[in-house]
Amino acid sequence: MMLPYVFQQLMLLISVFAFLGLIVFTTYLMLENLMIFSLLWFVIGVIFATERVVTIWDQDFQAKFFALMMLPELMYSLFLQLAYLGALLQLLQGSTGTWNHLNTDQSKEA
């Protein structure tokens, strides 16, 4: 019963490390001036971006433009993965997970 949840968390952890590894490796290649243009990966990227736009073709221009932009989605994905790592760190440290921004005196009055 718990096996699908454990598998999901394992796959999420792998994706976090893969994405962070991509960022680190790409940064290294850029700093060392070792980036090369690959026609294969360029074509794959164009196919992926085209698929994103074609699947929402019946929407307005703003939706098509937003689907074409990859950076906002990558930034949001990075934020989610950092939040996941923060939660994992709290779990490993044995944090109790409290809501410190709530004032218990005010919540009892309501």
Secondary structure, DSSP 8 states (H G I E B T S, - for coil): --HHHHHHHHHHHHHHHHHHHHHHHHHHHHHTT-----HHHHHHHHHHHHHHHHTTTTS-HHHHHHHH--HHHHHHHHHHHHHHHHHHHHHHTT-----TT--HHHHHH-
